[in-house]
């Protein structure tokens, strides 16, 4: 399987639900480094996985929808904890929608999957992997 990864960053506010969340129940900020990896079993006719510039552009567009916002107010998280794991899924799903719509170029039609990883410290990160 071949892959390419593009990177961006994201700053959000959010809070957690549940007694096990401790002080995270209070509104707080989070800064994430966001990696989006695109996978396919074979390279396209141009010998690439997907156009890196388009992948970076579309990741940036998805990030812009969430950046500097309170995730607790985002309908994508209604009734759910705004965990890094849940945020990675939302980003991956939005990238998948863009790939399916052709916004990552014609070669993206043959992508096998996308993995989004959110790094919130050098010691911890969360990922969501989805098939296409």
Backbone as CSV, one residue per row, in Angstrom:
resi,resn,N_x,N_y,N_z,CA_x,CA_y,CA_z,C_x,C_y,C_z
1,UNK,0.847,-1.177,0.000,0.000,0.000,0.000,0.892,1.240,0.000
2,UNK,0.604,2.176,-0.877,1.317,3.442,-0.942,0.545,4.486,-0.140
3,UNK,1.244,5.485,0.366,0.558,6.571,1.066,1.353,7.856,0.956
4,UNK,0.644,8.956,1.073,1.256,10.268,1.277,0.528,10.896,2.456
5,UNK,1.237,11.765,3.152,0.659,12.448,4.304,0.903,13.938,4.154
6,UNK,-0.148,14.712,4.418,-0.027,16.164,4.473,-0.356,16.599,5.895
7,UNK,0.150,17.757,6.279,0.037,18.202,7.669,-0.462,19.638,7.739
8,UNK,-1.241,19.905,8.779,-1.720,21.249,9.091,-1.827,21.327,10.604
9,UNK,-2.406,22.398,11.108,-2.643,22.479,12.550,-3.988,23.149,12.799
10,UNK,-4.491,22.940,14.001,-5.852,23.338,14.342,-5.900,23.787,15.792
11,UNK,-6.585,24.894,16.055,-6.799,25.364,17.432,-8.297,25.445,17.685
12,UNK,-8.726,24.792,18.751,-10.152,24.743,19.085,-10.347,24.951,20.582
13,UNK,-11.587,25.212,20.938,-12.027,25.172,22.328,-13.013,24.022,22.428
14,UNK,-13.076,23.393,23.596,-14.039,22.320,23.808,-14.052,21.941,25.277
15,UNK,-15.001,21.098,25.640,-15.071,20.554,26.996,-15.531,19.108,26.881
16,UNK,-15.336,18.370,27.956,-15.729,16.967,27.973,-16.891,16.741,28.926
17,UNK,-17.608,15.672,28.687,-18.713,15.270,29.556,-18.285,14.059,30.351
18,UNK,-18.864,13.899,31.509,-18.616,12.703,32.306,-17.647,12.947,33.440
19,UNK,-17.922,12.308,34.553,-17.120,12.497,35.758,-15.668,12.082,35.549
20,UNK,-15.406,11.132,34.664,-14.052,10.676,34.412,-13.195,11.685,33.665
21,UNK,-13.792,12.786,33.257,-13.064,13.787,32.485,-12.337,14.799,33.355
22,UNK,-12.588,14.773,34.657,-11.898,15.678,35.577,-12.006,17.123,35.152
23,UNK,-10.881,17.868,35.203,-10.927,19.288,34.863,-11.247,19.541,33.391
24,UNK,-11.148,18.515,32.546,-11.497,18.668,31.138,-12.965,18.956,30.911
25,UNK,-13.777,18.841,31.969,-15.192,19.183,31.850,-15.384,20.685,31.662
26,UNK,-14.397,21.459,32.098,-14.469,22.903,31.899,-13.993,23.234,30.484
27,UNK,-14.511,24.304,29.945,-14.092,24.759,28.628,-12.589,25.027,28.640
28,UNK,-11.891,24.483,27.641,-10.448,24.678,27.533,-10.043,24.669,26.068
29,UNK,-8.843,25.112,25.806,-8.335,25.146,24.444,-7.464,23.941,24.145
30,UNK,-7.368,23.627,22.876,-6.496,22.542,22.422,-5.893,22.945,21.083
31,UNK,-4.633,22.631,20.919,-3.941,22.836,19.651,-3.478,21.476,19.163
32,UNK,-3.823,21.150,17.937,-3.480,19.854,17.361,-2.644,20.037,16.099
33,UNK,-1.660,19.205,15.929,-1.020,19.014,14.632,-1.847,17.921,13.959
34,UNK,-2.287,18.177,12.741,-3.188,17.267,12.041,-2.472,16.667,10.833
35,UNK,-2.353,15.342,10.829,-1.802,14.611,9.693,-2.935,13.888,8.983
36,UNK,-2.988,14.023,7.671,-3.959,13.285,6.865,-3.179,12.431,5.870
37,UNK,-3.310,11.118,6.032,-2.617,10.169,5.162,-3.612,9.576,4.178
38,UNK,-3.244,9.568,2.917,-4.075,9.040,1.845,-3.401,7.774,1.313
39,UNK,-4.176,6.676,1.190,-3.606,5.379,0.813,-4.262,4.820,-0.444
40,UNK,-3.435,4.098,-1.203,-3.942,3.351,-2.356,-2.994,2.206,-2.652
41,UNK,-3.507,1.109,-3.210,-2.666,-0.066,-3.449,-1.693,0.095,-4.607
42,UNK,-2.002,0.956,-5.564,-1.129,1.159,-6.723,-1.088,2.647,-7.051
43,UNK,0.021,3.086,-7.581,0.152,4.484,-7.978,-0.667,4.755,-9.228
44,UNK,-1.038,6.016,-9.418,-1.820,6.368,-10.607,-0.911,6.503,-11.826
45,UNK,-1.460,6.959,-12.936,-0.689,7.090,-14.180,0.466,8.072,-14.070
46,UNK,0.390,8.999,-13.110,1.467,9.964,-12.882,2.452,9.472,-11.825
47,UNK,2.267,8.227,-11.372,3.152,7.600,-10.391,3.065,8.258,-9.008
48,UNK,1.849,8.718,-8.649,1.615,9.324,-7.338,0.373,8.706,-6.695
49,UNK,0.231,8.935,-5.405,-0.974,8.496,-4.676,-2.098,9.472,-4.966
50,UNK,-1.836,10.739,-4.717,-2.796,11.812,-4.971,-1.983,13.110,-5.052
51,UNK,-2.501,14.096,-5.725,-1.828,15.379,-5.846,-1.647,15.989,-4.451
52,UNK,-0.392,16.148,-4.029,-0.105,16.652,-2.678,-0.639,18.058,-2.467
53,UNK,-0.544,18.892,-3.482,-1.034,20.261,-3.340,-2.541,20.273,-3.106
54,UNK,-3.272,19.452,-3.854,-4.720,19.374,-3.650,-5.050,18.771,-2.292
55,UNK,-4.297,17.761,-1.875,-4.538,17.151,-0.565,-4.321,18.179,0.538
56,UNK,-3.247,18.953,0.456,-2.968,19.976,1.456,-4.035,21.069,1.433
57,UNK,-4.457,21.452,0.229,-5.476,22.486,0.084,-6.793,22.042,0.720
58,UNK,-7.200,20.812,0.466,-8.475,20.332,0.996,-8.403,20.088,2.496
59,UNK,-7.255,19.613,2.997,-7.105,19.506,4.447,-7.217,20.895,5.068
60,UNK,-6.571,21.884,4.467,-6.671,23.261,4.962,-8.090,23.775,4.976
61,UNK,-8.859,23.438,3.951,-10.258,23.881,3.880,-11.090,23.225,4.988
62,UNK,-10.856,21.951,5.237,-11.577,21.265,6.319,-11.186,21.868,7.668
63,UNK,-9.901,22.108,7.859,-9.419,22.704,9.099,-10.048,24.086,9.297
64,UNK,-10.149,24.866,8.228,-10.717,26.215,8.323,-12.153,26.191,8.843
65,UNK,-12.887,25.131,8.546,-14.266,25.015,9.039,-14.317,24.838,10.556
66,UNK,-13.234,24.370,11.155,-13.201,24.039,12.586,-12.292,24.945,13.408
67,UNK,-11.348,25.586,12.763,-10.309,26.346,13.444,-10.878,27.524,14.230
68,UNK,-10.343,27.747,15.424,-10.743,28.847,16.301,-12.232,28.826,16.619
69,UNK,-12.759,27.633,16.783,-14.170,27.485,17.120,-14.315,26.634,18.375
70,UNK,-15.473,26.773,19.001,-15.818,25.930,20.141,-16.518,24.691,19.579
71,UNK,-15.868,23.554,19.645,-16.440,22.325,19.090,-17.736,21.927,19.784
72,UNK,-17.926,22.375,21.012,-19.176,22.070,21.719,-20.389,22.650,20.993
73,UNK,-20.166,23.671,20.163,-21.253,24.317,19.417,-21.417,23.760,18.009
74,UNK,-20.549,22.847,17.582,-20.584,22.313,16.221,-21.591,21.170,16.146
75,UNK,-22.538,21.233,15.206,-23.544,20.168,15.082,-22.953,18.772,14.870
76,UNK,-21.742,18.673,14.337,-21.119,17.365,14.120,-20.854,16.641,15.437
77,UNK,-20.820,17.389,16.540,-20.521,16.802,17.841,-21.719,16.841,18.789
78,UNK,-22.901,17.131,18.268,-24.088,17.254,19.113,-24.274,15.994,19.963
79,UNK,-24.342,16.191,21.268,-24.592,15.081,22.183,-23.412,14.169,22.407
80,UNK,-22.225,14.533,21.929,-21.063,13.649,22.047,-19.874,14.417,22.619
81,UNK,-18.955,13.688,23.221,-17.713,14.299,23.665,-16.897,14.729,22.452
82,UNK,-16.270,15.865,22.574,-15.453,16.414,21.494,-14.005,15.951,21.658
83,UNK,-13.834,14.657,21.758,-12.509,14.070,21.948,-11.669,14.189,20.677
84,UNK,-10.370,14.012,20.826,-9.487,14.002,19.661,-9.880,12.886,18.710
85,UNK,-10.302,11.741,19.251,-10.720,10.623,18.416,-11.933,11.005,17.561
86,UNK,-12.911,11.657,18.189,-14.114,12.080,17.461,-13.784,13.158,16.435
87,UNK,-12.898,14.059,16.789,-12.488,15.112,15.860,-11.742,14.523,14.664
88,UNK,-10.892,13.537,14.896,-10.185,12.880,13.792,-11.172,12.249,12.821
89,UNK,-12.253,11.650,13.350,-13.272,11.044,12.490,-13.984,12.098,11.648
90,UNK,-14.354,13.205,12.256,-15.033,14.271,11.512,-14.144,14.774,10.384
91,UNK,-12.881,15.000,10.665,-11.958,15.485,9.630,-11.798,14.447,8.525
92,UNK,-11.613,13.180,8.892,-11.464,12.116,7.888,-12.711,11.999,7.023
93,UNK,-13.882,12.057,7.639,-15.131,11.952,6.881,-15.291,13.121,5.914
94,UNK,-14.931,14.315,6.348,-15.036,15.488,5.472,-14.034,15.402,4.320
95,UNK,-12.838,14.895,4.599,-11.864,14.690,3.516,-12.359,13.623,2.545
96,UNK,-12.965,12.569,3.058,-13.501,11.511,2.193,-14.591,12.070,1.288
97,UNK,-15.455,12.923,1.826,-16.502,13.552,1.010,-15.886,14.381,-0.110
98,UNK,-14.827,15.099,0.202,-14.158,15.930,-0.798,-13.472,15.070,-1.859
99,UNK,-12.868,13.966,-1.434,-12.233,13.053,-2.394,-13.275,12.457,-3.327
100,UNK,-14.386,12.029,-2.772,-15.471,11.433,-3.563,-16.061,12.446,-4.546
101,UNK,-16.081,13.704,-4.146,-16.621,14.768,-4.999,-15.635,15.219,-6.070
102,UNK,-14.420,14.645,-6.080,-13.448,14.991,-7.105,-12.554,16.163,-6.765
103,UNK,-12.603,16.656,-5.534,-11.831,17.848,-5.169,-10.354,17.544,-4.923
104,UNK,-9.992,16.260,-4.921,-8.592,15.870,-4.800,-8.034,15.390,-6.131
105,UNK,-8.761,15.638,-7.203,-8.326,15.241,-8.525,-8.854,13.871,-8.925
106,UNK,-8.707,13.561,-10.199,-9.236,12.311,-10.748,-8.573,11.091,-10.118
107,UNK,-7.298,11.194,-9.767,-6.593,10.064,-9.185,-7.127,9.643,-7.831
108,UNK,-7.810,10.534,-7.159,-8.347,10.212,-5.830,-9.485,9.207,-5.894
109,UNK,-10.017,8.960,-7.082,-11.105,7.975,-7.206,-10.647,6.586,-6.772
110,UNK,-9.368,6.313,-6.893,-8.844,4.993,-6.558,-8.206,4.917,-5.175
111,UNK,-8.431,5.929,-4.348,-7.910,5.862,-2.986,-8.579,4.728,-2.231
112,UNK,-7.815,4.034,-1.417,-8.357,2.936,-0.606,-8.780,3.418,0.769
113,UNK,-8.144,4.490,1.263,-8.490,4.951,2.597,-7.773,6.225,2.978
114,UNK,-8.248,6.771,4.079,-7.689,7.992,4.661,-7.535,7.747,6.154
115,UNK,-6.403,8.166,6.692,-6.190,8.136,8.139,-5.873,9.554,8.584
116,UNK,-6.600,10.024,9.585,-6.327,11.332,10.170,-5.811,11.115,11.579
117,UNK,-4.669,11.738,11.868,-4.063,11.655,13.187,-3.949,13.054,13.768
118,UNK,-4.418,13.218,14.991,-4.312,14.485,15.710,-3.296,14.312,16.825
119,UNK,-2.225,15.093,16.758,-1.179,15.083,17.779,-1.460,16.243,18.725
120,UNK,-1.772,15.932,19.993,-2.004,17.037,20.918,-0.834,17.251,21.865
121,UNK,0.172,16.404,21.770,1.428,16.604,22.490,2.454,15.663,21.865
122,UNK,3.721,15.839,22.202,4.712,14.887,21.698,4.532,13.490,22.280
123,UNK,3.711,13.384,23.306,3.537,12.118,24.010,2.209,11.421,23.722
124,UNK,1.279,12.097,23.042,-0.048,11.498,22.848,-0.674,11.977,21.546
125,UNK,-1.371,11.050,20.879,-2.099,11.385,19.666,-3.222,10.388,19.485
126,UNK,-4.172,10.759,18.623,-5.321,9.903,18.337,-5.528,9.869,16.836
127,UNK,-6.010,8.733,16.328,-6.214,8.581,14.891,-7.577,7.970,14.597
128,UNK,-8.026,8.235,13.382,-9.194,7.558,12.837,-8.853,7.153,11.412
129,UNK,-9.081,5.894,11.101,-8.792,5.351,9.784,-10.095,4.900,9.140
130,UNK,-10.294,5.308,7.901,-11.509,4.898,7.196,-11.198,4.458,5.774
131,UNK,-11.995,3.522,5.319,-11.882,3.039,3.950,-12.661,3.959,3.029
132,UNK,-12.288,3.920,1.758,-13.036,4.670,0.742,-13.590,3.706,-0.268
